[in-house]
Amino acid sequence: MQILTTTLGQMFVLFALIFIGFFLAKIKIMENGSATILSRLENNLLLPALVMSTFVDNFTVKTIGSAWKILLISTGIGIVMIILAILVSKCCSKDKFVQNIFTYGLSFSNFGFMGNAVVKAVFPDIFMEYLIFTLPLWTIIYLWAVPTLLIPAEGGKQTLKTRLKSFANPMFGGMLLGMIIGLAGIPMPGPVTSLLKVTGDCMSPIAMILTGITVANMDFKKIMTMANIYVVSIVRLVVFPLIGIGAFYLLKFTPISVSETVVVCTIASLAMPLGLSPIIIPSAYGKDTSVAAGATLASHALSCATIPVMFFLLQCIL
């Protein structure tokens, strides 16, 4: 019951923010170009602050030294998910940009904004371990996924030069600075820490408002009748978590030992809906994010039913 209550509460917040953005766009308070302005604010300030704050707090010598197994397993799972995501996305669309959007969404769920809230409420005893578990995923996102999948290359072709150039962005800078401060143990002044946290906390609400604005400006009926966004959502919410649950269940009959903490962290991250970055980042470059917005809406709506079911199955194998 707690899982259902927590999930529905989080869904209410998400969809309320989406509706606010939708309503403001429909009554013309948010004029044409507002989505671009908000997406640039996200990319150049809010996301970098969130990333930097996350790495400053968690990417420390102590964390890496005491939780190296969790970090290693998380990295391995992340790589496996990327491989599966690439294969599935190629089956769902022939358009390269849409493939990239689906690949990102299938590889990386909303394990941050939504995952943190759900895990903190349902599994509070392992919340810190969950944050550590997600560190390799954040690293892969900002080292590979964002520059490769979400930032369009000049001329439509990703050369070595354009790949390297894509790293020169505020998000990567925030991550790198956060890594250095965290590993070096450099003390951060209280006001600076508070500033980073408050700024980073604005990322998800603004992202959902941006989703609502995007939906208001697109052919809603056309997008919501696209079968591939539902296929991707089902794979993200049902197939991938079931693969994880099945794999951990079978491991119980082998000499390989995996802690319950790792199992919970893995399934919790796999069970979350599609992330928000495929909307936020491409829109800053003028790309059409209607498919991403449609997939995000569909997956978050469906997750109200799937997350409680997956957590129930998870409890059955623990």
SERO-314970 format. One record per residue (C-alpha): residue in three letters; x, y, z. Coordinates in steps of 0.25 Angstrom, whole numbers, plus 2048, in hexadecimal, padded with zeros to 3 digits. Layout:
<recs>
alaXYZ;...
</recs>
This chain:
<recs>
met800800800;gln80C809803;ile8128077F5;leu80480A7EF;thr8028177F7;thr81081C7F5;thr80F8197E6;leu8028207E4;gly80782C7EC;gln81382E7E3;met80A82C7D7;phe8018377DC;val80C8417DD;leu81283D7D0;phe80583E7C8;ala80184B7D0;leu80D8527CB;ile80B84C7BC;phe7FD8527BD;ile80285F7C2;gly80B8607B6;phe80185C7AC;phe7F68667B2;leu8008727B2;ala80486F7A3;lys7F586D79F;ile7F187B7A5;lys7FD88179F;ile8048857AC;met81087D7A7;glu812883799;asn81987C78D;gly82887A791;ser8258787A0;ala82986979E;thr83686D798;ile8398777A3;leu83586D7AE;ser83D8617A8;arg84A86B7A7;leu84886E7B5;glu84785F7B9;asn85485C7B0;asn85C8687B5;leu8598697C3;leu84F85F7CA;leu8558527C5;pro8638567C7;ala86085A7D5;leu85984D7D8;val8648457D2;met86F84C7D9;ser86784B7E7;thr86583C7E5;phe87483A7E2;val8798437ED;asp87183C7F7;asn87282D7F3;phe87F82C7EA;thr88982B7F5;val8958227F8;lys88D81C804;thr8818197FC;ile8898137F0;gly89280B7FA;ser886805802;ala87C8037F7;trp8857FF7EC;lys87C7F27EA;ile8707FA7E8;leu8778037DE;leu87C7F87D6;ile86F7F17D5;ser8687FD7D2;thr8718007C7;gly8707F27C1;ile8607F37C1;gly8618017BB;ile8697FB7AF;val8607EF7AD;met8547F97AD;ile85A8017A2;ile85D7F579A;leu84E7F079B;ala8497FF799;ile85080078C;leu84B7F3787;val83C7F778B;ser83D805786;lys841800778;cys8357F8778;cys82C80377C;ser83080E772;lys838810765;asp83A81E768;lys84882076E;phe84482C777;val83882477D;gln84181877E;asn84A820787;ile83F82578F;phe83A817792;thr848812794;tyr84A81D79F;gly83C81A7A5;leu83E80B7A6;ser84C80C7AB;phe8498167B6;ser83C8177BE;asn8388227C6;phe84081C7D2;gly84482A7D7;phe8378337D9;met82D8287DA;gly83681D7DE;asn83C8257EA;ala82E8287EF;val82981A7EE;val8358137F4;lys83681D800;ala82781A803;val82780B801;phe835807804;pro83B81280D;asp845809813;ile84D808806;phe84A816801;met859819802;glu85D80C7FB;tyr8538107F0;leu85A81D7EE;ile8678167ED;phe86280C7E3;thr85D8177D9;leu86A81E7D9;pro8708157CD;leu8638177C6;trp8648277C7;thr8738257C3;ile86F81D7B6;ile8648277B3;tyr86D8337B3;leu87982D7AD;trp8728257A2;ala8638267A1;val8608357A1;pro86B839797;thr86982D78E;leu85A82B78E;leu854838792;ile85D84378D;pro85B84477E;ala868844776;glu86B84F76C;gly86784B75E;gly86083E764;lys86D836765;gln875833772;thr88383476F;leu88E833779;lys88F84277A;thr88184477C;arg880839787;leu88C84078E;lys88584E78C;ser878849792;phe8808477A0;ala8828567A0;asn8748587A7;pro87085D7B5;met86B84F7B9;phe8788487B6;gly87F8547BD;gly8768527C9;met8798437CA;leu8888457C9;leu8888507D3;gly8808487DC;met88983C7DB;ile8958447DE;ile88F84A7EA;gly88A83D7EF;leu8968357ED;ala89F8407F3;gly8968427FF;ile8968517FD;pro88D857807;met88185F801;pro87C86C808;gly86E86A80D;pro868875804;val86E86F7F8;thr8698617FB;ser85B8667FE;leu85B86E7F1;leu85F8617E9;lys8548597F0;val8498647EE;thr84D8667E0;gly84E8577DD;asp8408547E3;cys83A85D7D9;met83E8547CE;ser83384A7CE;pro8278547D0;ile82C85C7C5;ala82E8507BC;met81F84C7BF;ile81A85A7BC;leu8228597AF;thr81C84C7AB;gly80E8527AD;ile81285E7A4;thr81785479A;val80B84C79A;ala802858798;asn80985C78B;met80984E785;asp7FF84677E;phe7FB83E78A;lys7F1834783;lys7FC830779;ile80782E784;met7FE82678D;thr7F981D782;met80881977F;ala80A80B783;asn81980B785;ile818815791;tyr80F80A798;val8197FF794;val825806799;ser81D80A7A6;ile8197FB7A8;val8277F67A6;arg82D8017AF;leu8227FE7BA;val8207EF7B9;val82A7E87B1;phe8367ED7B6;pro8327EC7C5;leu82D7DE7C3;ile83B7DB7BD;gly8427E07C9;ile8387D97D3;gly83A7CC7CB;ala8497CD7CB;phe84A7CF7DA;tyr8407C47DC;leu8487BA7D4;leu8557BF7DB;lys84F7BA7E8;phe8517AB7E3;thr8607AE7E0;pro86C7B07E9;ile86C7BF7E5;ser8687C87F0;val8627D57EE;ser85D7DE7FA;glu84F7E27FB;thr8537F07FB;val8597EF7ED;val84C7E77E8;val8437F27ED;cys84B7FD7E7;thr84C7F67DA;ile83D7F37D9;ala8398017DE;ser8418087D3;leu83C7FF7C8;ala82D8007CD;met82D80F7CB;pro8278167BF;leu82E81D7B4;gly8378297B8;leu8358377B4;ser84283B7AD;pro83D83779F;ile8348427A0;ile83C84C7A7;ile84984B7A0;pro84584A791;ser83B855792;ala84685F795;tyr84C85C788;gly83F85E781;lys83C84F77F;asp82E84977E;thr82B84378C;ser81D83F78A;val820830789;ala828831796;ala81D83979D;gly81382F798;ala81B82379D;thr81E82A7AA;leu80F82C7AD;ala80B81E7A9;ser8168187B2;his8138207BE;ala80481D7BD;leu80780E7BC;ser81180E7C7;cys8068117D1;ala8028027CF;thr80F7FC7CB;ile8188017D7;pro80F7FB7E2;val80F7ED7DA;met81E7ED7D8;phe8217F07E7;phe8177E57EB;leu81E7DB7E2;leu82B7E17E8;gln8277DE7F6;cys8237D07F2;ile8317CC7EE;leu8397D37FA;
</recs>
